Amino acid sequence: MRTVLVIGIGAGDPDHMTLQAVAALQRADVVFVIDKGEARDDLLALRTQILQRHRPDGGYRLVTAPEVDRDRGAEVARDAGRYRDVVVDWQDRRADLYREMLTTELAEGATGAFLVWGDPSLYDGTLRLLDRVLDGIEGEWAVESIAGISSVAALAAAHRLILNRVGRPILITTGRRIADGIPADVDDVVVMLDGRTAFATLPAQQRAELHIYWGAYLGTPDELLVAGPLDEVREEILAVRAAARERMGWIMDTYLLRRGADER
Ligand SMILES: C[S@@+](CC[C@H](N)C(=O)[O-])C[C@H]1O[C@@H](n2cnc3c(N)ncnc32)[C@H](O)[C@@H]1O
């Protein structure tokens, strides 16, 4: 039996590591890291810090593989057919990379760990990819998912928010999905993966009734927070975001859009 642990390491603060995550990390013989490139050096640094703190014994092997390139040009072109081809091809190449890593680096009886940003259940493809890859590999494999503190939880804590109003739903979605407006039947929408700053171009009528609670680099020393009526703070967030992105070379931000923020 070979075991693969998918460990949520939290959204940026090394203290986000849960005791369960620490215990899982301590079981790993091999730690797999997908290197997302230079712009994300800070993310790699967090992983290194976590490993140094929780595995000072160094009794594991670190296997780093470069992230598989995705043709972002086609993504921008928003040509639906071509976009699908690009994604399928990218997923195939990623699956090949994981298959290769797992079969060559993990011996029978060994335990491997993937360190995953935030929580493995939220906008992270590692578990899906492992399902797909392990389906085609010989031998017995077990996969365990270890929950982590997501950027959504970190955002809520930073703004001291309860995400749902009493007995009401929340929607967690992407910037792409709210480009034309937020659904009429949801009053609380958490937006992730929003490179296009969709909050700034929502229909004017929606903007007028929304508050935003925005956070970038949550949990890190560079954390940025802005909150207020969307129309009042929209320009401020755009300016703060652009400046931070320029300074850091990358940005990760998440926000809550709330209709009727004065009602509890
Ligand atoms: C690929 S998803 C991964 C989400 C992750 N699994 C989680 O549980 O937070 C990346 C998105 O998460 C959000 N995110 C992750 N870490 C963040 C942080 N420290 N501050 C703000 N947003 C963050 C951003 O919306 C970013 O675009």
Ligand as a Chemical Component Dictionary entry (heavy atoms), coordinates in Angstrom:
data_LIG
# 
_chem_comp.id                   LIG 
_chem_comp.type                 NON-POLYMER 
_chem_comp.pdbx_formal_charge   0 
_chem_comp.three_letter_code    LIG 
# 
loop_
_chem_comp_atom.comp_id 
_chem_comp_atom.atom_id 
_chem_comp_atom.alt_atom_id 
_chem_comp_atom.type_symbol 
_chem_comp_atom.charge 
_chem_comp_atom.model_Cartn_x 
_chem_comp_atom.model_Cartn_y 
_chem_comp_atom.model_Cartn_z 
_chem_comp_atom.pdbx_ordinal 
LIG C1  C1  C 0  -6.513 28.255 -6.724 1  
LIG S1  S1  S 1  -7.449 29.043 -5.468 2  
LIG C2  C2  C 0  -6.940 28.141 -4.071 3  
LIG C3  C3  C 0  -7.856 28.328 -2.906 4  
LIG C4  C4  C 0  -7.386 27.568 -1.669 5  
LIG N1  N1  N 0  -7.536 26.134 -1.838 6  
LIG C5  C5  C 0  -8.120 28.015 -0.400 7  
LIG O1  O1  O 0  -8.687 27.150 0.292  8  
LIG O2  O2  O -1 -8.093 29.204 -0.111 9  
LIG C6  C6  C 0  -6.581 30.555 -5.330 10 
LIG C7  C7  C 0  -7.479 31.694 -4.887 11 
LIG O3  O3  O 0  -7.646 31.628 -3.479 12 
LIG C8  C8  C 0  -7.700 32.911 -2.951 13 
LIG N2  N2  N 0  -6.608 33.044 -1.977 14 
LIG C9  C9  C 0  -5.765 32.073 -1.581 15 
LIG N3  N3  N 0  -4.935 32.510 -0.631 16 
LIG C10 C10 C 0  -5.248 33.796 -0.395 17 
LIG C11 C11 C 0  -4.749 34.778 0.481  18 
LIG N4  N4  N 0  -3.740 34.518 1.319  19 
LIG N5  N5  N 0  -5.318 35.998 0.465  20 
LIG C12 C12 C 0  -6.339 36.271 -0.367 21 
LIG N6  N6  N 0  -6.851 35.380 -1.223 22 
LIG C13 C13 C 0  -6.318 34.155 -1.253 23 
LIG C14 C14 C 0  -7.604 33.893 -4.100 24 
LIG O4  O4  O 0  -8.910 34.236 -4.503 25 
LIG C15 C15 C 0  -6.914 33.079 -5.145 26 
LIG O5  O5  O 0  -7.221 33.541 -6.434 27 
# 
loop_
_chem_comp_bond.comp_id 
_chem_comp_bond.atom_id_1 
_chem_comp_bond.atom_id_2 
_chem_comp_bond.value_order 
_chem_comp_bond.pdbx_ordinal 
LIG C1  S1  SING 1  
LIG S1  C2  SING 2  
LIG S1  C6  SING 3  
LIG C2  C3  SING 4  
LIG C3  C4  SING 5  
LIG C4  N1  SING 6  
LIG C4  C5  SING 7  
LIG C5  O1  DOUB 8  
LIG C5  O2  SING 9  
LIG C6  C7  SING 10 
LIG C7  O3  SING 11 
LIG C7  C15 SING 12 
LIG O3  C8  SING 13 
LIG C8  N2  SING 14 
LIG C8  C14 SING 15 
LIG N2  C9  SING 16 
LIG N2  C13 SING 17 
LIG C9  N3  DOUB 18 
LIG N3  C10 SING 19 
LIG C10 C11 SING 20 
LIG C10 C13 DOUB 21 
LIG C11 N4  SING 22 
LIG C11 N5  DOUB 23 
LIG N5  C12 SING 24 
LIG C12 N6  DOUB 25 
LIG N6  C13 SING 26 
LIG C14 O4  SING 27 
LIG C14 C15 SING 28 
LIG C15 O5  SING 29 
# 
